[in-house]
Amino acid sequence: MLRSTLIRTAIAGVAVLGLAGCGGGGDQLGDSDAGSSPAPDKVTSLTVGSADFSESQLLAEIYGQALAAKGIEVKQKPNIGNRETYMAAIKDGSVDLLPEYTGAALHYFKTDATETEDQATYDALKASLPSGLEVLEKSPAADEDTIVVTKATADKYSLKSLADLKPVAKDMAAGGSSEFKVRDAGLKGLKEKYGVEFGKEYKTLDAGGPLSLKALLDNQIQVSNFFTTQALIKDNNLVQLEDPENILPPNNIVPLIRTDHKSDDVATTLNAVSAKLTTDALTEMVKRIDVGKESPNAVAKDWLTQNPLS
C-alpha cells in the first residue's frame, strides 16, 4: 500500500499499501521501542487503528469486528494518517493493532532492505521490528504499489518501463501523496535506481485517490502512484509501468500488533482472517467502498458473514 498502503480502487484512497499503501520511509521510531511487556494470557479490550485510505480502514474494520465477535471490546481509531503518524501511535500505545503491508513496513524499519520475494520480505520484517511490536501471519492477499500513466502519455512517449521515463521526465510533473514524493517506492527510488528527475514541480494530492486520478486524467500530472487492488486502473485504462529494478516491494497484508496485546485468542482470530483474505476479494471490497460509496464497516461485516472464522 506506498499505500502502504493502498491503493484498483482503492485504496484508493486511498489507498495502502499503501500502503497499502504502501511505500517505505525512514524508521521514525529511531532507536526506541514500543515497550517490552510480554504477551498476555487474556486481552479484554484493544484499539485498532488505520491509515488514511479506504483499504486500511476496511481491514481495520474486519480485524475489529472479528475480535469483537470473540468477546473483546474493540475501539476503532480510523484515518490516523500516513505511516510515520500511525507508527508513532502504535509505539506510544494510542493504538494496539494496525493492518500493514510487508514490503512497505520493512522499508520503514530497515531502509536498506533488498528483499524482493514475498517470504523473504516477511521474514526480514519480523527480524527488523523493535521490541514490543510483532507481526502475525501474513495473508496471501497483497496490494502492491504501482506507478502509472495514462494510455495517451504511454503512447506519446513509448512508455513501458519506469526506465523509459528518464529521457522524458523533464517535460513531466508527478503527483500523488506526500509519501510518494520522498519514499524509496516513489520519486526517491525513481531518481536513485532509474535516474528519473521530473522537470515540473511535484503536486501533492492524495494517496491513489480521486484528486490524483483527476489530475492524471486532466493531464495536470503525467505520473502517479496507485495500488494494484484499485479497479480504477482498469476502469480508466491506466498503464502500469514495469519495475525491473524492484523499487516497488511485495506487499502482503499483515497485522502489526503490540506484544502486550497479543494474546493467543487475538493472534488466532487475526491469523484466521489473514488466511481467508484474497487479493480478488480485497479488490472487490475496495471497489464497493471507493466506487459504490459503501461504508468500510458494512463491507467488512458482509465479508465476515460470508467467511465465518469458525
C-alpha positions as CSV (number, residue, x, y, z in Angstrom):
1,M,0.0,0.0,0.0
2,L,3.5,3.4,-0.6
3,R,-0.2,2.7,0.4
4,S,1.3,1.3,2.3
5,T,-1.0,1.4,1.6
6,L,-3.5,1.5,-0.9
7,I,-4.0,1.8,-3.3
8,R,-7.5,-0.7,-8.1
9,T,-9.6,1.3,-6.2
10,A,-8.9,1.9,-3.5
11,I,-7.1,2.1,-1.6
12,A,-7.7,4.1,-3.3
13,G,-7.9,6.1,-1.3
14,V,-6.7,5.7,-0.8
15,A,-5.2,3.6,-0.9
16,V,-2.4,1.4,1.3
17,L,-0.4,-0.3,0.5
18,G,-0.3,1.7,1.0
19,L,0.1,1.4,1.6
20,A,-1.2,-0.2,1.1
21,G,-0.3,1.6,0.8
22,C,2.3,1.5,0.9
23,G,5.9,2.6,0.3
24,G,8.8,2.8,2.7
25,G,10.2,5.7,4.6
26,G,12.8,6.1,7.4
27,D,12.4,4.4,10.7
28,Q,10.7,7.2,12.6
29,L,10.8,5.2,15.8
30,G,14.5,5.8,15.9
31,D,16.4,3.6,18.4
32,S,13.5,3.4,20.8
33,D,11.0,0.5,21.1
34,A,7.3,0.1,21.9
35,G,7.9,-1.3,25.3
36,S,8.9,-4.8,26.4
37,S,5.8,-6.2,28.2
38,P,5.2,-9.9,27.5
39,A,2.2,-11.2,25.6
40,P,-0.7,-11.5,28.0
41,D,-2.8,-14.6,28.6
42,K,-6.0,-12.7,28.0
43,V,-6.9,-9.4,26.3
44,T,-10.3,-7.8,27.2
45,S,-10.0,-4.7,25.0
46,L,-7.9,-3.1,22.4
47,T,-7.8,-0.2,19.9
48,V,-7.5,-0.8,16.2
49,G,-6.0,2.0,14.1
50,S,-5.9,2.5,10.3
51,A,-4.1,4.7,7.8
52,D,-5.7,7.5,5.7
53,F,-7.0,5.4,2.9
54,S,-10.0,3.2,2.4
55,E,-8.4,-0.2,2.2
56,S,-6.6,0.3,5.5
57,Q,-9.9,1.4,7.1
58,L,-11.6,-1.7,5.7
59,L,-9.0,-4.1,7.0
60,A,-9.2,-2.4,10.4
61,E,-12.9,-2.9,10.5
62,I,-12.5,-6.6,9.6
63,Y,-9.9,-7.1,12.3
64,G,-12.1,-5.2,14.8
65,Q,-15.3,-6.9,14.0
66,A,-13.7,-10.4,14.1
67,L,-12.2,-9.7,17.5
68,A,-15.5,-8.2,18.8
69,A,-17.2,-11.4,17.8
70,K,-14.8,-13.2,20.2
71,G,-15.9,-11.0,23.1
72,I,-13.2,-8.5,23.0
73,E,-14.1,-4.8,23.5
74,V,-12.8,-3.0,20.4
75,K,-12.3,0.7,19.8
76,Q,-11.7,1.9,16.3
77,K,-9.3,4.8,15.6
78,P,-9.6,5.2,11.8
79,N,-7.8,7.6,9.4
80,I,-4.8,8.3,11.6
81,G,-2.7,9.5,8.8
82,N,0.5,8.3,7.0
83,R,2.9,5.6,8.1
84,E,5.0,7.9,10.2
85,T,1.9,9.1,12.1
86,Y,0.3,5.7,12.8
87,M,3.7,4.1,13.6
88,A,4.1,6.7,16.3
89,A,0.6,5.8,17.6
90,I,1.3,2.1,17.9
91,K,4.6,2.8,19.6
92,D,3.1,5.1,22.2
93,G,0.1,2.8,22.8
94,S,-2.5,5.0,21.3
95,V,-3.4,2.0,19.2
96,D,-2.7,-1.6,19.7
97,L,-3.2,-3.1,16.3
98,L,-2.9,-1.9,12.7
99,P,-3.2,-3.5,9.2
100,E,0.2,-3.3,7.5
101,Y,1.9,-4.3,4.3
102,T,5.0,-6.4,4.4
103,G,7.3,-4.6,2.0
104,A,6.3,-1.1,2.9
105,A,6.7,-1.8,6.6
106,L,10.0,-3.5,6.1
107,H,11.4,-0.4,4.2
108,Y,10.1,1.8,7.0
109,F,12.0,-0.1,9.7
110,K,15.0,-1.1,7.5
111,T,15.6,1.5,4.8
112,D,18.4,-0.5,3.1
113,A,16.3,-3.7,2.7
114,T,16.9,-5.5,-0.5
115,E,14.4,-8.4,-0.3
116,T,12.1,-8.8,-3.4
117,E,10.4,-12.2,-2.6
118,D,7.2,-12.5,-0.5
119,Q,8.5,-14.8,2.2
120,A,12.0,-13.2,2.4
121,T,10.3,-9.8,2.8
122,Y,8.1,-11.1,5.6
123,D,11.0,-12.8,7.4
124,A,13.1,-9.7,7.2
125,L,10.2,-7.6,8.5
126,K,9.8,-9.8,11.5
127,A,13.6,-9.5,12.2
128,S,13.6,-5.7,11.9
129,L,10.8,-4.9,14.3
130,P,11.6,-3.0,17.5
131,S,10.9,-4.6,20.9
132,G,7.3,-4.5,21.8
133,L,5.9,-4.9,18.2
134,E,5.2,-8.1,16.3
135,V,3.6,-9.1,13.0
136,L,1.2,-12.1,12.9
137,E,0.9,-14.4,9.9
138,K,0.9,-12.7,6.5
139,S,-2.1,-13.0,4.2
140,P,-1.9,-14.3,0.7
141,A,-3.8,-11.2,-0.1
142,A,-1.5,-8.4,-1.4
143,D,-1.7,-4.9,-2.6
144,E,1.3,-3.6,-4.4
145,D,2.3,-0.1,-5.2
146,T,2.2,0.7,-8.9
147,I,3.4,3.7,-10.8
148,V,1.0,4.6,-13.6
149,V,0.5,6.9,-16.6
150,T,-2.5,7.4,-18.9
151,K,-2.7,5.5,-22.1
152,A,-2.2,8.7,-24.0
153,T,1.0,9.5,-22.1
154,A,2.3,6.0,-22.6
155,D,1.7,6.1,-26.3
156,K,3.1,9.6,-26.7
157,Y,6.5,8.7,-25.1
158,S,6.5,4.9,-25.8
159,L,6.5,4.1,-22.1
160,K,6.5,0.5,-20.9
161,S,9.0,0.6,-18.0
162,L,10.0,3.1,-15.3
163,A,13.3,3.2,-17.1
164,D,11.6,4.8,-20.1
165,L,10.8,7.8,-18.0
166,K,14.4,9.0,-17.8
167,P,14.7,10.8,-21.1
168,V,11.3,12.4,-21.0
169,A,10.7,13.2,-17.3
170,K,12.0,16.7,-17.8
171,D,8.7,17.5,-19.6
172,M,6.5,15.9,-16.9
173,A,5.0,16.5,-13.5
174,A,4.5,13.8,-10.9
175,G,1.9,13.9,-8.2
176,G,0.2,11.9,-5.5
177,S,0.6,11.5,-1.8
178,S,3.2,13.4,0.3
179,E,4.9,10.0,0.9
180,F,5.2,9.2,-2.8
181,K,7.4,12.3,-3.1
182,V,10.0,11.1,-0.6
183,R,9.9,7.3,-0.3
184,D,12.0,4.6,-2.0
185,A,8.8,3.3,-3.7
186,G,8.4,6.7,-5.2
187,L,10.4,9.7,-6.5
188,K,13.4,8.8,-4.3
189,G,13.7,5.4,-5.8
190,L,13.0,6.6,-9.3
191,K,15.9,9.0,-9.0
192,E,18.3,6.6,-7.4
193,K,17.6,3.5,-9.4
194,Y,16.4,4.9,-12.7
195,G,17.9,8.3,-12.9
196,V,14.5,9.9,-13.3
197,E,14.1,13.5,-12.4
198,F,10.9,15.4,-13.2
199,G,11.2,18.8,-14.6
200,K,8.0,20.2,-13.3
201,E,7.0,20.8,-9.6
202,Y,5.6,17.9,-7.7
203,K,1.8,18.2,-6.9
204,T,0.8,16.9,-3.5
205,L,-2.7,15.4,-3.8
206,D,-3.8,12.2,-2.2
207,A,-2.8,8.5,-1.9
208,G,-4.2,6.9,-5.1
209,G,-7.4,8.8,-4.6
210,P,-9.8,10.9,-6.6
211,L,-7.6,14.0,-6.6
212,S,-4.6,12.1,-8.1
213,L,-6.9,10.4,-10.6
214,K,-8.5,13.6,-11.8
215,A,-5.1,15.4,-12.1
216,L,-3.8,12.4,-14.1
217,L,-6.8,12.3,-16.5
218,D,-6.7,16.1,-16.9
219,N,-3.0,15.9,-17.7
220,Q,-2.1,18.2,-14.8
221,I,0.3,15.5,-13.8
222,Q,1.7,12.7,-16.0
223,V,2.9,10.2,-13.4
224,S,1.3,9.0,-10.2
225,N,1.2,6.2,-7.6
226,F,-1.8,3.9,-7.3
227,F,-2.3,0.4,-5.9
228,T,-2.9,-2.9,-7.6
229,T,-6.2,-3.6,-5.9
230,Q,-7.7,-0.5,-7.4
231,A,-10.3,-1.1,-10.0
232,L,-9.9,2.4,-11.2
233,I,-6.7,1.4,-13.0
234,K,-8.5,-0.9,-15.4
235,D,-11.7,1.3,-15.5
236,N,-9.6,4.3,-16.7
237,N,-7.3,2.4,-18.9
238,L,-4.2,3.5,-17.0
239,V,-0.9,1.9,-17.8
240,Q,1.2,0.3,-15.1
241,L,4.9,0.8,-15.8
242,E,7.2,-2.2,-15.3
243,D,9.7,-2.1,-12.5
244,P,12.8,-4.1,-13.4
245,E,14.9,-2.5,-10.5
246,N,12.3,-3.6,-7.9
247,I,11.8,-0.3,-6.2
248,L,8.2,-1.4,-5.5
249,P,8.3,-4.1,-2.9
250,P,6.0,-7.1,-2.4
251,N,3.2,-6.0,0.0
252,N,1.3,-8.9,1.6
253,I,-1.2,-7.8,4.2
254,V,-0.2,-8.5,7.7
255,P,-1.4,-7.5,11.2
256,L,1.0,-5.4,13.2
257,I,0.3,-5.6,16.9
258,R,1.8,-4.6,20.2
259,T,3.2,-7.6,22.1
260,D,1.3,-6.5,25.2
261,H,-2.0,-7.1,23.3
262,K,-1.1,-10.3,21.5
263,S,-2.9,-13.0,23.5
264,D,-3.4,-16.4,21.9
265,D,-7.1,-15.7,21.1
266,V,-6.3,-12.4,19.5
267,A,-3.5,-14.0,17.4
268,T,-5.6,-17.0,16.4
269,T,-8.5,-14.8,15.3
270,L,-6.4,-12.4,13.2
271,N,-4.4,-15.3,11.6
272,A,-7.7,-16.8,10.6
273,V,-8.7,-13.5,8.9
274,S,-5.4,-13.3,7.1
275,A,-5.7,-16.9,5.9
276,K,-9.2,-16.2,4.3
277,L,-8.4,-12.9,2.7
278,T,-7.7,-13.0,-1.0
279,T,-6.5,-10.3,-3.4
280,D,-9.6,-10.7,-5.5
281,A,-11.9,-10.3,-2.6
282,L,-10.0,-7.3,-1.3
283,T,-10.2,-5.7,-4.8
284,E,-13.9,-6.1,-4.9
285,M,-14.4,-4.8,-1.4
286,V,-12.3,-1.7,-2.0
287,K,-14.3,-1.1,-5.2
288,R,-17.6,-1.2,-3.2
289,I,-16.1,1.5,-0.9
290,D,-14.4,3.8,-3.4
291,V,-16.8,3.4,-6.3
292,G,-20.1,2.2,-4.6
293,K,-19.6,4.6,-1.6
294,E,-20.4,1.8,0.9
295,S,-19.0,2.2,4.4
296,P,-15.9,0.1,5.4
297,N,-18.0,-1.1,8.4
298,A,-20.8,-2.5,6.2
299,V,-18.4,-4.1,3.7
300,A,-16.3,-5.7,6.5
301,K,-19.5,-7.1,8.1
302,D,-20.5,-8.7,4.8
303,W,-17.2,-10.3,4.3
304,L,-17.1,-11.8,7.8
305,T,-20.7,-13.1,7.3
306,Q,-19.6,-14.8,4.0
307,N,-16.3,-16.0,5.5
308,P,-17.0,-17.3,9.1
309,L,-13.9,-17.8,11.0
310,S,-15.3,-20.8,13.0
